[in-house]
Amino acid sequence: MLRKFIRSGTDVALLDVPNQRNIGDSLIWLGELEYLRALQAKIAYVADITTYDPSALRAAMPSGVVLIHGGGNLGDVWLGHQDHRERLVGDLVDYPIVQLPQSVHFRSRERAALANDRLAQHGSLTALLRDDESMRRATDLLPDVDTLFCHDMALGAAINRSVPSIPLNVLLVLARQDREAASGLGHIPVDWVPEIRLEREDWTTPRVTGLAGTAARLATKPGHLGAKLRRKLGTQPVSATLMSAHQLALSSRNRLNVDRGVELLEKYPVIVTDRLHAHVMSALLGIPHITLDNDSRKVSAVYKATTGRFSTAYRAENLDEAKAMAIRLFAQARKD
């Protein structure tokens, strides 16, 4: 799908690059890089929310295509990202813009109408959407925005499983602990599956990324301080050295996130999760796993659109179904 917008050698700017603990966003980022590499695109400018600077982007890329990082924040659940999206669309009216694959979820029709107006005013913006439900929601809520279906970019991430053998009596429950949680998975008892030890985690916690994650986060701070200084001084130019260092720090943090996610998941024979990209990463690693939905049902939407084709992926409608599936998967693993 990206070939429609990006030819070999095209300069691109990648905006709203993740700079956080969420491993799912980092997996999407890695997939985006793989696709851009395959297209032989040249990444001329990179920024997260804090370091985005339209004048610096123009200096680094006088012409080219602006790409906005994909994910699940096109809507009013995570307004910081939506506000940033609408700001840069207003700033960059002379660049073609592609919103990389997203899910759409607005709780307020009024906020959706505002987003429709702001995004449609650009005139050369295309939003790629990763599931049929998002396409339907966009038709209803964002009728003036050009949309196309495109699979989640995380599916292009190159990751591998390295653990040769694993215990067959431990279940990982990777459960959301944020405003999107809806499955009840985070509250199941430790004896949920008989004779199976349950270990519970959410991969946005510092326990997962550890000290290395903290160091990677701190490495991005100078770039943020430089951006704040420039905004305070107005015309202070952005140092090319600082920009390059910040881009390297962002890359290191996201690569570390993906590596830590793989290290976490690959130790378990069976996983139950309500996080979309824990499901995607488990599928890419070939780990039997069961998915439950989040509040916007983006997990089941992507499952139906794409990831349900993976042989190790299973979807449950509720906790009772998930438990029964987990028992069957452990029984199968012991036979194998």
BAGU-628119 format. One line per 4 residues: their letters; for each residue x, y, z of N, C-alpha, C. Coordinates in steps of 0.05 Angstrom, whole numbers. Example, Ala and Ser with C-alpha at 12.3 -4.5 7.8 and 13.67 -1.06 7.14 Angstrom:
2
AS	264,-114,156,246,-90,156,264,-66,156 ~ 257,-45,142,273,-21,143,258,1,157;
end
This chain:
336
MLRK	16,-24,0,0,0,0,17,25,0 ~ 40,25,15,57,49,16,69,56,-10 ~ 72,36,-28,83,42,-55,66,62,-70 ~ 41,64,-62,24,84,-75,34,113,-70;
FIRS	48,116,-47,56,143,-38,86,147,-39 ~ 101,125,-37,130,127,-34,145,111,-55 ~ 160,125,-72,176,111,-92,205,108,-81 ~ 220,91,-94,248,87,-87,263,114,-86;
GTDV	277,119,-64,292,144,-62,277,167,-51 ~ 251,164,-45,235,186,-35,244,193,-7 ~ 246,220,-1,251,229,26,226,228,42 ~ 228,218,67,205,217,85,213,228,112;
ALLD	193,239,125,195,247,153,177,229,169 ~ 187,217,191,171,200,208,166,214,234 ~ 140,220,239,132,237,262,117,221,283 ~ 115,232,307,103,218,330,115,191,335;
VPNQ	142,190,331,157,166,337,154,159,367 ~ 149,135,375,145,129,403,169,134,420 ~ 165,145,443,186,149,463,173,143,490 ~ 167,118,495,153,110,519,158,80,524;
RNIG	146,69,545,151,42,553,134,22,536 ~ 114,31,523,95,13,509,110,-3,487 ~ 114,-28,491,129,-45,472,114,-48,446 ~ 87,-47,447,71,-49,423,77,-27,403;
DSLI	79,-2,413,86,20,395,114,16,383 ~ 132,5,399,159,0,388,159,-21,367 ~ 142,-42,370,140,-63,350,130,-51,324 ~ 110,-33,326,100,-20,302,122,-4,289;
WLGE	137,11,305,159,27,295,179,10,279 ~ 186,-13,290,205,-31,277,194,-41,250 ~ 168,-47,250,156,-56,225,156,-33,204 ~ 151,-9,214,151,14,195,179,17,183;
LEYL	200,15,199,227,17,188,233,-5,167 ~ 223,-29,173,227,-51,154,213,-45,127 ~ 189,-35,128,175,-28,103,189,-6,88 ~ 197,15,103,211,37,90,237,28,77;
RALQ	251,10,91,276,0,80,270,-16,54 ~ 249,-32,54,242,-47,31,235,-29,7 ~ 223,-6,13,215,13,-7,238,31,-16 ~ 261,28,-2,285,44,-8,279,74,-4;
AKIA	263,79,16,258,107,23,281,118,40 ~ 285,144,39,305,157,55,292,172,78 ~ 298,164,103,287,177,126,303,203,131 ~ 291,226,125,306,251,127,302,265,153;
YVAD	280,259,167,274,273,192,257,254,210 ~ 264,254,236,250,238,255,244,255,280 ~ 220,252,291,214,267,316,192,253,332 ~ 194,255,358,172,247,375,155,272,380;
ITTY	135,269,397,117,292,402,131,316,412 ~ 150,312,430,163,335,443,183,349,424 ~ 197,334,408,219,346,391,209,355,363 ~ 185,349,356,175,358,330,178,388,327;
DPSA	189,396,304,194,424,298,190,428,268 ~ 169,442,260,164,444,231,187,458,216 ~ 200,477,228,222,491,214,245,472,210 ~ 251,455,230,273,436,228,266,415,207;
LRAA	241,407,206,232,387,186,236,399,158 ~ 229,424,154,232,436,128,261,439,120 ~ 278,445,139,307,447,133,318,420,126 ~ 310,399,139,320,373,134,308,360,110;
MPSG	283,367,103,269,355,81,252,376,66 ~ 264,390,48,250,411,33,226,400,17 ~ 228,375,9,206,361,-5,207,332,2 ~ 183,320,1,181,292,9,154,286,20;
VVLI	152,263,34,127,254,45,129,252,75 ~ 109,263,88,107,262,118,91,238,126 ~ 103,222,143,89,198,154,84,201,184 ~ 61,194,193,54,195,221,53,166,231;
HGGG	67,162,253,69,135,265,41,123,269 ~ 39,97,263,14,83,266,9,74,294 ~ -14,60,298,-21,51,325,-51,51,330 ~ -58,58,354,-86,57,362,-96,82,375;
NLGD	-86,105,365,-93,130,379,-106,151,361 ~ -118,142,338,-133,160,322,-162,162,334 ~ -165,182,350,-190,184,365,-187,202,389 ~ -205,199,408,-204,217,432,-197,202,458;
VWLG	-187,178,456,-179,163,480,-152,173,489 ~ -134,177,470,-107,187,476,-104,214,462 ~ -115,235,474,-118,260,461,-92,274,455 ~ -71,269,471,-45,281,465,-36,275,437;
HQDH	-39,250,429,-30,242,402,-49,253,381 ~ -75,254,386,-94,265,367,-90,295,363 ~ -85,309,385,-80,338,383,-54,343,367 ~ -34,326,372,-9,329,358,-13,324,328;
RERL	-28,304,322,-34,297,294,-47,321,280 ~ -67,333,293,-81,355,280,-64,380,278 ~ -46,383,297,-27,406,296,-8,404,272 ~ 4,380,269,24,378,248,10,378,220;
VGDL	-14,368,219,-29,370,193,-33,399,186 ~ -39,416,206,-42,444,201,-16,458,194 ~ 6,449,206,32,461,201,43,455,173 ~ 37,431,163,51,420,140,32,417,116;
VDYP	18,439,109,-2,438,88,10,434,61 ~ 36,439,57,49,437,31,63,410,27 ~ 59,391,46,71,365,43,48,344,41 ~ 51,324,24,32,301,26,37,287,52;
IVQL	16,279,66,17,266,92,3,239,91 ~ 16,219,101,4,192,104,4,185,133 ~ -20,180,143,-23,169,170,-20,139,168 ~ 2,128,179,7,100,178,-15,85,194;
PQSV	-18,59,188,-43,44,197,-50,48,227 ~ -75,56,230,-86,62,256,-113,48,260 ~ -122,47,285,-150,41,292,-164,67,299 ~ -189,69,292,-205,93,297,-224,87,320;
HFRS	-224,105,340,-243,102,362,-247,129,375 ~ -271,140,371,-279,165,384,-303,159,403 ~ -301,169,427,-323,166,446,-343,189,443 ~ -333,212,431,-349,236,428,-352,242,398;
RERA	-377,244,389,-382,251,361,-373,280,356 ~ -375,297,376,-367,325,373,-337,326,368 ~ -322,310,383,-292,310,379,-285,298,352 ~ -301,278,344,-296,266,317,-301,286,295;
ALAN	-322,302,298,-329,322,278,-307,343,275 ~ -295,350,298,-273,369,298,-249,357,284 ~ -243,332,290,-221,318,276,-225,316,246 ~ -250,310,239,-256,308,210,-251,334,196;
DRLA	-259,356,208,-255,383,196,-225,389,193 ~ -210,385,215,-182,392,215,-165,375,196 ~ -171,349,195,-155,331,178,-163,335,149 ~ -188,339,143,-197,342,115,-187,368,103;
QHGS	-183,389,119,-174,415,109,-146,413,96 ~ -131,392,102,-104,391,91,-104,388,61 ~ -121,370,51,-124,368,22,-107,346,9 ~ -86,337,23,-69,316,12,-60,297,35;
LTAL	-80,289,50,-75,270,72,-90,245,68 ~ -77,222,72,-90,196,70,-86,181,96 ~ -107,172,108,-106,156,133,-108,126,126 ~ -87,111,132,-88,82,129,-100,70,154;
LRDD	-119,52,151,-133,40,173,-129,10,172 ~ -126,-3,195,-117,-31,196,-138,-52,200 ~ -164,-44,201,-185,-63,205,-211,-53,194 ~ -229,-71,188,-254,-64,176,-272,-47,194;
ESMR	-271,-52,220,-287,-36,238,-278,-7,238 ~ -252,-2,236,-242,26,234,-250,39,208 ~ -250,23,187,-260,34,161,-289,42,163 ~ -306,26,177,-334,34,181,-337,58,198;
RATD	-321,59,220,-322,83,238,-314,108,223 ~ -294,106,206,-284,129,191,-305,139,172 ~ -319,120,159,-340,128,140,-362,144,155 ~ -367,136,179,-388,150,195,-378,176,208;
LLPD	-354,175,220,-345,197,236,-325,215,222 ~ -311,205,202,-291,221,188,-297,220,158 ~ -321,228,150,-329,224,122,-313,240,101 ~ -300,261,110,-285,278,91,-255,272,90;
VDTL	-247,251,104,-219,243,105,-215,220,86 ~ -194,221,69,-188,199,51,-176,176,67 ~ -187,152,64,-178,129,79,-173,105,60 ~ -155,88,68,-149,63,54,-143,42,75;
FCHD	-150,17,68,-143,-5,86,-113,-12,83 ~ -100,-17,105,-72,-27,104,-67,-43,130 ~ -54,-65,127,-48,-82,151,-30,-67,170 ~ -32,-75,195,-16,-64,217,14,-67,210;
MALG	29,-45,212,57,-45,205,74,-64,223 ~ 65,-70,247,80,-88,264,84,-115,252 ~ 67,-122,233,69,-149,220,94,-151,203 ~ 106,-128,197,131,-129,181,156,-129,198;
AAIN	153,-130,225,176,-129,242,191,-156,241 ~ 217,-155,239,234,-179,238,243,-186,266 ~ 230,-206,278,237,-215,305,239,-245,305 ~ 255,-257,323,258,-285,324,258,-295,353;
RSVP	248,-320,356,248,-333,382,274,-348,386 ~ 287,-345,410,313,-357,414,313,-379,436 ~ 293,-380,453,293,-399,475,285,-427,464 ~ 303,-447,466,297,-473,454,277,-490,469;
SIPL	276,-487,496,258,-503,512,246,-486,534 ~ 221,-492,542,207,-476,562,191,-495,580 ~ 186,-486,605,170,-503,623,141,-504,614 ~ 128,-526,620,101,-530,610,80,-527,633;
NVLL	87,-512,653,69,-509,676,65,-480,684 ~ 72,-461,666,71,-432,672,55,-418,650 ~ 36,-402,658,20,-386,640,26,-356,644 ~ 32,-342,623,35,-313,624,9,-300,618;
VLAR	0,-283,637,-24,-266,633,-13,-238,630 ~ -14,-228,605,-4,-201,599,-29,-183,596 ~ -36,-168,617,-61,-154,619,-57,-124,620 ~ -74,-110,606,-74,-81,606,-80,-71,635;
QDRE	-66,-48,641,-71,-35,667,-77,-5,662 ~ -90,1,640,-95,29,633,-124,33,626 ~ -130,56,614,-157,64,609,-171,47,587 ~ -155,31,573,-167,13,552,-174,-14,563;
AASG	-167,-20,588,-173,-47,599,-203,-51,601 ~ -212,-75,592,-241,-81,593,-246,-111,597 ~ -225,-128,595,-230,-157,594,-233,-169,622 ~ -223,-156,642,-223,-168,669,-199,-185,673;
LGHI	-182,-187,653,-159,-205,655,-139,-198,677 ~ -138,-172,683,-120,-163,704,-128,-171,732 ~ -152,-183,736,-162,-189,762,-167,-219,767 ~ -158,-236,749,-163,-265,753,-146,-275,775;
PVDW	-154,-296,790,-139,-307,812,-114,-323,802 ~ -95,-326,820,-71,-340,813,-75,-370,806 ~ -97,-381,816,-103,-409,811,-124,-412,789 ~ -124,-393,771,-145,-392,749,-145,-417,733;
VPEI	-122,-427,725,-120,-453,711,-108,-474,730 ~ -122,-496,735,-113,-516,754,-85,-527,747 ~ -68,-529,767,-41,-541,765,-22,-525,747 ~ -30,-501,741,-13,-483,724,-6,-458,740;
RLER	19,-451,741,28,-427,755,22,-403,737 ~ 9,-383,749,2,-359,733,22,-337,740 ~ 33,-324,719,50,-301,723,37,-278,708 ~ 33,-255,722,18,-233,711,37,-210,705;
EDWT	34,-196,682,51,-174,675,36,-155,656 ~ 46,-131,655,38,-112,634,63,-100,623 ~ 67,-99,597,93,-92,587,98,-62,585 ~ 81,-46,597,87,-18,600,101,-12,627;
TPRV	105,-32,643,116,-27,670,147,-27,669 ~ 160,-12,687,189,-11,688,202,-39,693 ~ 187,-57,705,198,-84,710,207,-98,685 ~ 193,-92,663,199,-106,637,224,-95,625;
TGLA	226,-68,622,249,-57,609,273,-53,628 ~ 269,-52,654,291,-52,673,308,-28,672 ~ 333,-31,683,352,-9,684,360,0,657 ~ 363,-18,638,370,-11,611,349,7,598;
GTAA	324,2,604,302,18,594,303,46,606 ~ 310,48,632,312,74,645,335,90,632 ~ 357,77,627,380,90,614,373,100,586 ~ 358,83,571,350,91,544,331,115,545;
RLAT	313,115,565,295,138,568,311,163,574 ~ 330,162,592,346,185,599,362,196,575 ~ 370,178,558,386,186,534,370,204,515 ~ 343,203,517,327,220,500,322,248,512;
KPGH	330,251,537,324,277,551,338,301,539 ~ 364,299,531,377,322,519,362,333,494 ~ 351,315,478,336,324,455,311,340,463 ~ 298,331,484,274,345,494,282,372,505;
LGAK	303,373,520,312,399,531,320,418,509 ~ 333,408,488,340,425,465,315,436,452 ~ 294,419,449,270,429,436,256,450,453 ~ 256,446,479,244,466,497,259,493,496;
LRRK	286,491,494,302,515,493,296,530,467 ~ 294,516,445,289,529,420,262,543,420 ~ 242,530,431,215,543,433,216,568,451 ~ 232,566,471,234,589,490,248,613,476;
LGTQ	269,607,461,285,628,448,274,636,421 ~ 256,621,411,243,628,385,258,621,361 ~ 280,635,355,295,631,330,320,614,334 ~ 325,604,358,349,588,363,349,564,344;
PVSA	369,561,327,370,538,309,374,512,323 ~ 363,491,312,366,464,323,393,453,314 ~ 409,444,333,435,432,327,432,406,312 ~ 445,404,289,444,379,274,455,356,290;
TLMS	475,361,306,487,340,323,467,331,344 ~ 453,350,356,433,343,376,410,327,363 ~ 401,336,340,380,321,326,388,293,320 ~ 413,289,310,423,263,303,425,245,328;
AHQL	434,257,350,437,242,375,410,234,386 ~ 390,252,383,363,245,393,351,223,376 ~ 354,224,350,344,203,333,356,176,340 ~ 382,176,346,395,151,354,385,141,381;
ALSS	380,160,399,369,152,425,341,140,423 ~ 324,153,406,298,142,401,299,114,389 ~ 317,110,370,320,84,357,329,63,378 ~ 348,71,395,358,52,415,336,44,435;
RNRL	321,64,443,300,58,462,279,40,451 ~ 270,45,426,250,28,414,260,0,408 ~ 285,-2,399,297,-28,394,299,-44,420 ~ 307,-31,442,309,-44,467,281,-54,476;
NVDR	261,-37,473,233,-45,480,225,-71,466 ~ 231,-72,439,223,-96,424,239,-121,435 ~ 265,-117,439,281,-139,449,271,-149,476 ~ 263,-131,494,253,-139,520,226,-152,518;
GVEL	210,-143,499,184,-157,494,188,-186,486 ~ 207,-190,467,212,-217,458,223,-234,481 ~ 241,-223,497,252,-237,520,231,-245,540 ~ 211,-228,543,189,-234,561,171,-257,551;
LEKY	162,-254,526,142,-273,516,154,-300,510 ~ 178,-301,500,189,-327,490,194,-347,512 ~ 192,-340,537,196,-358,559,172,-375,566 ~ 149,-370,553,124,-382,562,112,-400,540;
PVIV	101,-422,548,88,-440,528,61,-431,519 ~ 47,-416,536,20,-405,530,18,-378,542 ~ 4,-360,527,1,-332,536,-29,-325,533 ~ -39,-310,552,-66,-298,549,-62,-268,552;
TDRL	-74,-253,533,-69,-224,533,-93,-208,522 ~ -96,-184,532,-115,-165,520,-100,-141,507 ~ -74,-144,503,-59,-124,488,-55,-132,459 ~ -62,-115,441,-61,-122,412,-34,-131,404;
HAHV	-13,-116,412,13,-123,401,28,-144,417 ~ 18,-151,440,27,-176,453,17,-199,437 ~ -8,-196,427,-19,-216,408,-3,-218,382 ~ 3,-194,370,18,-194,345,46,-206,349;
MSAL	60,-198,370,87,-208,375,86,-238,381 ~ 67,-247,396,64,-276,401,60,-291,375 ~ 44,-280,357,39,-293,331,64,-294,315 ~ 79,-272,314,104,-271,298,125,-291,309;
LGIP	124,-296,336,143,-314,349,133,-343,348 ~ 109,-347,339,98,-374,338,90,-386,365 ~ 82,-369,384,75,-377,411,44,-380,412 ~ 34,-404,421,5,-406,425,-5,-386,445;
HITL	-26,-372,438,-36,-351,455,-65,-345,450 ~ -77,-333,470,-106,-328,470,-110,-298,473 ~ -127,-286,457,-132,-257,458,-160,-252,469 ~ -161,-231,485,-186,-219,494,-187,-190,486;
DNDS	-210,-178,485,-212,-151,474,-206,-129,495 ~ -198,-106,484,-197,-81,500,-224,-67,497 ~ -225,-43,508,-252,-29,508,-262,-21,481 ~ -244,-15,462,-253,-7,435,-255,-30,416;
RKVS	-249,-54,425,-250,-79,409,-231,-78,385 ~ -209,-64,388,-189,-63,366,-175,-90,364 ~ -172,-105,386,-158,-131,385,-174,-150,366 ~ -200,-153,371,-216,-171,355,-218,-160,326;
AVYK	-218,-134,323,-220,-123,296,-196,-130,279 ~ -172,-127,290,-148,-134,276,-146,-164,272 ~ -154,-179,293,-155,-208,291,-172,-217,267 ~ -195,-205,264,-213,-213,242,-201,-204,215;
ATTG	-188,-181,215,-177,-170,189,-152,-185,180 ~ -135,-193,199,-109,-203,192,-98,-226,209 ~ -96,-221,235,-79,-238,251,-92,-264,259 ~ -119,-267,254,-132,-292,259,-122,-314,241;
RFST	-106,-307,220,-95,-327,202,-71,-341,214 ~ -60,-331,235,-37,-344,247,-47,-369,262 ~ -32,-391,258,-42,-417,269,-39,-418,300 ~ -23,-401,312,-20,-402,341,-37,-381,355;
AYRA	-55,-367,340,-71,-346,352,-100,-356,356 ~ -111,-351,380,-138,-358,387,-152,-334,399 ~ -178,-331,395,-193,-309,406,-215,-318,424 ~ -217,-307,447,-238,-313,466,-256,-289,470;
ENLD	-282,-294,474,-301,-272,478,-302,-264,508 ~ -294,-282,526,-296,-277,554,-275,-293,569 ~ -274,-289,595,-254,-303,612,-259,-333,613 ~ -283,-341,613,-289,-370,614,-279,-384,589;
EAKA	-284,-372,566,-274,-383,541,-243,-383,541 ~ -231,-362,551,-202,-360,551,-190,-382,569 ~ -202,-387,592,-193,-408,610,-195,-435,597 ~ -217,-441,585,-220,-467,572,-200,-471,549;
MAIR	-195,-450,534,-174,-451,513,-147,-456,525 ~ -140,-442,547,-114,-445,559,-110,-474,568 ~ -130,-486,580,-128,-514,589,-123,-532,565 ~ -137,-528,543,-132,-544,519,-104,-540,507;
LFAQ	-95,-516,507,-68,-510,496,-46,-523,513 ~ -49,-523,539,-29,-536,556,-30,-566,551 ~ -53,-577,548,-56,-606,543,-42,-613,517 ~ -47,-596,497,-34,-601,471,-4,-598,472;
ARKD	6,-578,487,35,-574,489,48,-598,502 ~ 35,-610,522,47,-633,535,47,-658,517 ~ 28,-660,499,28,-682,480,50,-679,460 ~ 54,-654,451,75,-649,431,103,-652,443;
end
